[in-house]
Structure formats: structure tokens, C-alpha cells
Amino acid sequence: MGVNENSAKEPGRRTQAERRSATRRALLDAGRELFAERGFAGAGQEDIVERAGVTRGALAHHFATKKGLFRAVVESVEIELTGNIATAAMRGDDPMAHLRLGCLAFLDAALDPAVRRIVLLDAPAVLGWQEWREIDATYGLGLVSEVLEHCMEAGILPPRPVQPLAHILLAALNEAAMLVANANDPVATRIAVGEEIEHFLSSL
């Protein structure tokens, strides 16, 4: 009989967990849309919860503050971006092609409104430079380091310390992406910085 009682309660617990997950997802989706459209300062809490279809209490429960939601949105965009870059990189035939395609995919992402506004323009100001760099390193540095290691293992690049080179390359990519994001003509700037990144990679 005890087993039957537990079985009867389990669906309720799952439903509650599903509701919490759905509320969190709705807030993340609404936050991403509004932060991309209006920027952090222009997206009010009332606007976010109204678009998400939840209460202010739900926002406070899941993320504490609007800044807490923004940080979670930044991380979710970074995770998605990392996956897209990895997918683009793997279209190459060798590790150096993986590196080149991954770098260019990151620059292409700077043209995406969500990446541009949330990750490149607002995140350094809202979260602070150090916290933004830590998030960026969490998702980007490992990817860059891994492909550089593969290039060295394949004999395409000469053996050297990977971490300093990965940090330098990631910094160059971030600066290039920021240039695209802040440009009056992002498309033309993307083409120009893409050419320079390709020159940089050919000189490694």
C-alpha cells in the first residue's frame, strides 16, 4: 500500500517541477527578447514578467533581481553560441580549418541582435568587465584551447604553450566582435575584421 501512495504522489511532484521549469524558461525567453530589443536599461521588470506571463514574485524567486535574470540570459546565449560555433567549426576538413571556421562563425554571431546587444554591448557594463570575462572564458576559452591543441597534435602549428596563445586569440576575437557590434556598418566591418583575423591565423 505504501508503494501505491508514493506512486500516486510522484506525478504531482513531477508536475510541480515542470511548472517551475516552465516558469524559469518563460522568464529566460522573455528576458532574452526584451534585453535584445531594448537593452538591459530599457527592459523593465514589469515588461519582462508581463511578456513571460508570470508574477514579479516568480522573477524574484528564480533570479532574485533583473540583473540576476540578465546574467542567466547571458550564460544561455553563450551556451547556444558555443554550440553554434562548434557546429560551424566541424565543417572543416582539418584542425586548422576548424579553427578558422569557428573564429569566423563567432564574428558572424556579432551580427545577431541578441549576441550583439546582450553579450557584446550590455554584459561588460551590467555585469562588470571581470565577471563578463569569466563567463566568456568559461564557454569560449575551452573551445579555443581544444582546437589549438588539435592543430599542434596534427603538426599544423608548432608546439608551444596553449593557454597563453588561447587567451591572446580569444582576446583578439572579442575585440573584433566588439568592433562589429559597435560599428555604424556592422556588415562591412564584419568583412574587414574577418579578413584581418584570417591574416592573424595564417601567421600563427
C-alpha positions as CSV (number, residue, x, y, z in Angstrom):
1,M,0.0,0.0,0.0
2,G,2.9,2.3,0.8
3,V,4.3,1.8,-2.7
4,N,0.9,2.8,-4.2
5,E,0.8,6.0,-2.1
6,N,4.2,7.0,-3.2
7,S,3.3,6.3,-6.8
8,A,0.2,8.5,-6.5
9,K,2.3,11.4,-5.2
10,E,5.1,11.2,-7.7
11,P,3.2,12.6,-10.7
12,G,2.3,15.7,-8.5
13,R,5.9,16.3,-7.6
14,R,6.9,16.0,-11.3
15,T,4.2,18.4,-12.3
16,Q,5.4,21.0,-9.7
17,A,9.0,20.6,-11.0
18,E,7.7,21.0,-14.6
19,R,5.8,24.2,-13.6
20,R,9.0,25.6,-12.0
21,S,11.0,24.7,-15.1
22,A,8.4,26.3,-17.4
23,T,8.3,29.5,-15.4
24,R,12.1,29.8,-15.4
25,R,12.1,29.1,-19.2
26,A,9.4,31.7,-19.8
27,L,11.4,34.3,-17.9
28,L,14.6,33.5,-19.7
29,D,12.9,33.7,-23.1
30,A,11.1,37.0,-22.2
31,G,14.3,38.4,-20.8
32,R,16.3,37.4,-23.9
33,E,13.7,39.0,-26.2
34,L,13.5,42.3,-24.3
35,F,17.2,42.6,-23.5
36,A,17.9,42.2,-27.2
37,E,15.2,44.6,-28.3
38,R,15.7,47.4,-25.6
39,G,18.9,46.7,-23.8
40,F,19.2,46.0,-20.1
41,A,18.3,49.5,-19.0
42,G,15.3,49.7,-21.3
43,A,13.8,46.3,-20.3
44,G,11.7,46.9,-17.1
45,Q,10.8,44.2,-14.7
46,E,7.1,44.7,-15.3
47,D,7.7,44.3,-19.0
48,I,9.6,41.1,-18.5
49,V,7.1,39.4,-16.2
50,E,4.2,40.6,-18.4
51,R,5.8,39.1,-21.5
52,A,6.6,35.9,-19.6
53,G,3.1,35.7,-18.2
54,V,4.3,35.3,-14.6
55,T,4.4,37.4,-11.4
56,R,7.2,39.7,-10.1
57,G,7.4,37.1,-7.2
58,A,8.4,34.5,-9.8
59,L,11.2,36.6,-11.1
60,A,12.4,37.2,-7.5
61,H,12.2,33.5,-6.7
62,H,14.1,32.3,-9.7
63,F,16.6,35.0,-10.3
64,A,16.4,37.4,-7.3
65,T,16.8,40.6,-9.4
66,K,16.6,41.7,-13.0
67,K,20.4,41.7,-13.0
68,G,20.3,38.0,-11.9
69,L,18.0,37.2,-14.8
70,F,20.3,39.1,-17.2
71,R,23.3,37.1,-16.1
72,A,21.4,33.9,-16.7
73,V,20.4,35.1,-20.1
74,V,24.0,36.0,-20.9
75,E,25.0,32.4,-20.0
76,S,22.2,30.9,-22.0
77,V,23.3,32.9,-25.1
78,E,26.9,31.9,-24.5
79,I,26.0,28.2,-24.3
80,E,24.0,28.5,-27.5
81,L,26.7,30.5,-29.2
82,T,29.4,27.9,-28.2
83,G,27.3,25.1,-29.7
84,N,26.8,27.0,-33.0
85,I,30.5,27.8,-33.3
86,A,31.4,24.2,-32.6
87,T,28.9,23.0,-35.3
88,A,30.3,25.5,-37.8
89,A,33.9,24.6,-37.0
90,M,33.4,20.9,-37.5
91,R,32.5,21.5,-41.2
92,G,36.2,21.9,-41.8
93,D,38.5,19.1,-43.1
94,D,41.3,19.5,-40.6
95,P,42.0,21.2,-37.2
96,M,43.2,24.5,-38.8
97,A,40.0,24.7,-40.9
98,H,38.1,24.0,-37.7
99,L,39.9,26.9,-36.0
100,R,39.3,29.3,-39.0
101,L,35.6,28.4,-39.4
102,G,35.0,28.7,-35.7
103,C,36.6,32.1,-35.5
104,L,34.6,33.4,-38.5
105,A,31.3,31.9,-37.0
106,F,32.0,33.9,-33.8
107,L,32.3,37.1,-35.9
108,D,29.1,36.3,-37.8
109,A,27.4,35.9,-34.4
110,A,28.2,39.6,-33.6
111,L,25.6,40.4,-36.3
112,D,22.9,38.6,-34.4
113,P,20.8,41.1,-32.4
114,A,20.8,39.0,-29.2
115,V,24.5,38.3,-29.2
116,R,25.3,41.9,-30.2
117,R,23.2,43.7,-27.6
118,I,23.3,41.2,-24.7
119,V,26.7,39.6,-24.8
120,L,28.9,42.2,-26.5
121,L,27.4,45.6,-25.6
122,D,25.5,45.3,-22.3
123,A,27.2,42.4,-20.5
124,P,30.5,44.1,-19.8
125,A,28.8,47.2,-18.5
126,V,26.0,45.5,-16.5
127,L,28.0,42.6,-15.0
128,G,31.4,44.3,-14.9
129,W,34.3,43.6,-17.1
130,Q,35.8,40.9,-14.8
131,E,32.6,38.9,-14.4
132,W,31.9,39.1,-18.1
133,R,35.4,37.9,-18.9
134,E,34.9,34.9,-16.5
135,I,31.7,33.9,-18.3
136,D,33.3,34.3,-21.7
137,A,36.3,32.3,-20.7
138,T,34.1,29.5,-19.3
139,Y,32.4,28.9,-22.6
140,G,34.9,30.2,-25.1
141,L,38.4,29.6,-23.8
142,G,38.0,25.8,-23.6
143,L,36.8,25.6,-27.2
144,V,39.7,27.7,-28.5
145,S,42.3,25.8,-26.4
146,E,41.0,22.4,-27.6
147,V,41.2,23.3,-31.3
148,L,44.7,24.8,-30.9
149,E,45.8,21.6,-29.2
150,H,44.5,19.6,-32.1
151,C,46.4,21.9,-34.5
152,M,49.6,21.2,-32.6
153,E,49.0,17.5,-32.4
154,A,48.4,17.3,-36.2
155,G,51.6,19.2,-36.8
156,I,49.8,22.2,-38.4
157,L,51.1,24.5,-35.6
158,P,54.4,24.2,-33.9
159,P,54.3,23.0,-30.3
160,R,54.0,25.9,-27.8
161,P,52.1,26.7,-24.5
162,V,48.5,26.5,-25.4
163,Q,46.9,28.7,-22.7
164,P,48.7,32.0,-23.5
165,L,48.0,31.6,-27.2
166,A,44.3,30.7,-26.5
167,H,43.9,33.8,-24.3
168,I,45.5,36.0,-26.9
169,L,43.4,34.6,-29.7
170,L,40.2,34.9,-27.6
171,A,41.0,38.5,-26.8
172,A,41.6,39.3,-30.4
173,L,38.2,37.7,-31.4
174,N,36.4,39.5,-28.6
175,E,37.9,42.9,-29.7
176,A,37.0,42.1,-33.4
177,A,33.4,41.2,-32.4
178,M,33.1,44.3,-30.3
179,L,34.2,46.3,-33.3
180,V,31.5,44.7,-35.4
181,A,28.8,45.2,-32.7
182,N,29.6,48.9,-32.3
183,A,30.0,49.7,-36.0
184,N,27.8,52.0,-38.0
185,D,28.0,49.5,-40.8
186,P,28.3,46.1,-39.0
187,V,28.2,44.0,-42.2
188,A,31.1,45.9,-43.8
189,T,33.0,45.9,-40.6
190,R,32.4,42.1,-40.2
191,I,34.0,41.6,-43.6
192,A,37.0,43.8,-42.8
193,V,37.8,42.2,-39.4
194,G,37.2,38.8,-40.8
195,E,40.0,39.4,-43.3
196,E,42.3,40.5,-40.5
197,I,41.5,37.5,-38.3
198,E,42.3,35.2,-41.3
199,H,45.7,37.0,-41.7
200,F,46.3,36.6,-38.0
201,L,45.5,32.9,-38.1
202,S,47.8,32.4,-41.1
203,S,50.7,33.9,-39.1
204,L,50.4,31.6,-36.1
